[in-house]
Amino acid sequence: MRRIDIITVLLLLTTSFAGFGCDGPTKAGLENRKEAYSRIDKVNTQIGYSQARQAFETGQLREALELISAAVERYDQAAEYHLLHGRVLIELHRLDEARSALEAAIAVDDQQAEAFYFLGIIYQRWSEDTQAYEHYMKACSIESSKPQYLLASAETLVSLQRYDEAGALIHDHLRSFEHHPSFRHLLGQIAQLRGDLAAASRLYEEASILQPDNTQLLEELACAQFAAEEFSACLDTLQVLSARQYDFSAQLHLLNARCLVQTNRMLDARPIYKQLCKDLPHDVILWEESGWLAWTLEDWRGLRHAGTQASSLAPDSSSGWMLMGVADRADGKLESAEARLVKAVSCEDAESLAWVLLSRVRMQRGNDAGAAEAWSAAAALDATLATGMRVTSAVGIDD
């Protein structure tokens, strides 16, 4: 016999003995019977709720919905039933119905922190962040010991670009959650958004110390350290990730190469750039950076190859043409170098360096007037460049 049937029989037998005499049911017996049926109904409903919760937790959403809907219909004065009903409906993406269920839970018990929290999730999915924040804060005020309520409140403030309020909210409660890495992680994100890159790096590091096994957090720390120009520290973090056999994305390999360049480890960076260019041959930025590295190492063949690829991929950008011009100049092909640099300075993104290089090539070719004209154009883009008498000496330097 099923459990629910056993309970029903026992309760009915109890009622029968208590309420029936030789002459039939008394008034007290009838009342006892009514109470017994009520108890039976509540027990059956509670069992249905428990089964619905189990189905929900194992991902059987349709079965969970059927069971919890029946439980709510039979007994609508249990806030936890409405709460579970709302959560199931959220997972089924039936948000309007979910909102109604959660509001019903609050109507029964206005101290249902979870109901307010999940209402906040619904409003956030609707991009109604102000209402989401209000519901998250209500949940937080009811049950301040739950870190997810505070985090959701602060994250919503960040979405609303109310960074000062978000930071203040976390700091006000940080002592209660000092060993929780998510709060320092979020403070790090806020610091980044406010442009305080050094603070962001420090906060990401603190979060990582609190959760050292979180490799995703270590990756974010490396990116924050690079943004803060802490290149040696970034390399150390990347080394930790590498030692843990972390699967480096192309972006992380590039980050590694850039840090190596910034710490004057050019030869270590070169094979990384070569592999990246091989794996991502249509990424113009990789070819440009590879070209700049080759220029620094006076690898003229590598410089020409990088410039050719960059100018082919982005003919309207000056970088590829400038790199090719430098390669031609290094090979003594001054006429070709000038033609490449003329193309470079004709691009909208041309910077003063392209004009300076053009000035030098023209000076080498004996075109003093053209050299002075190119230098003037460079000075117009960069006021720190010398004018007048310094033109001749500057453009005459053969580097």
C-alpha positions, 0 to 999 in steps of 0.5 A: 500500500502506498504511503499516502493510502496508509496515512488516509486509512489510519486517520479515518479509522481514528475518526471512526472510533472517536466519532461513531457510537451505537446510534450513529455519528454525534456532532462532535464526531462529525467535527472530528471527521471534518478535521481528519479530512482536513489533516488528510488533505494537508498531509497529501498536499505536503507530500505533493509539495515534497515530490514537486521539490524533488522533481525540481531539484533533479531537473524534471520541470514539467513533473514539478510544475504539475505537482506544485500546481496541484498543491497550490490549488489544494492549499493556497495558504503556504507561502513556500508552495507559491515560492516553489511554483514561481521558481519552476515557472522561472526555469520554464521561462514563463515569467509573467506567471512566475511573478504572480506566483511569487507575489502570492507567496509574499501576500501570504508571508511578506517576510519571504526573502527568497520570493523578493530575490526571485522577483528581482531576477525576473525584473532583471531579465526584463531589464527593469533594473531599478525594480530588480534592485528594490526587490533584491534590497528587500530580500537583503533587509529581511535576511542579511546573512545571505551573500547572494542577496547583497551581491545581486543588489550591488551588481544591479547598481553596477548595471545602473552605473551607480558605482559609488553606491554599489561600492558603499553598499559592499563596504558597509557589509564587507566585515560580515563577508570578509572571507567571501571572494565574490565581494572583492571580485565585484569591488575589482570590477567597480574599480575597473569601471571607474578607471582605478586600474591599480585598485582593480588589480589589488582587489582581484588579487585579494579575491584570488587569495581567498579562492586560490583554486579558481583559475577563471579568477586567476585569468581575470587577475592577469588581465587586470594586472596587464591593464594596470601595467604590472607586467612582471606580476602578470607574467607570474600569474600566467605562470601559475595558470600554466603550471596548473595545465590551464587551457590558454586561449589565444587572448591569453597567449597574446597577453603573455607575449605583450608582457614579455615585450614590455619586460624586454624579453623580445626573443621569448615573445617572438615564437608566441607571435609567430604561432598566433599569426599562424593560428589566426592569419586574418587577425590584422592586429597580430600581424601589426604587433608582430611587425613592430616586434620584428622592427625592434629585433631588426628582423627585416624579413619578418618585418616585410612579411608582417607588413605585407600581411597587414596591408593586405588585410587592412589596406585603409590602415597606415600600419601595414604600409608603414612597416613595409616602408621601413623594411624597404628603407632597411634594404636600401629601396628608398624609392619603394620605401617612399611610395609605401610611406606616402600610402601610409600617410594618406590613411585616415589613421596615420600618426606622426611617426609615418610622417617622420619616416617619410621625412627621413626617406626623402632626406636620404633621397636628397629631397630637402623640401619634401622632407621639411614638408613631411616634418611639418605635417608630423609636427602638426600631429605631435606638438612635441616634435621640433621645428625649424633648425632641428628638422635637419638634424632629426631627419638626418638620423639614420636609425 
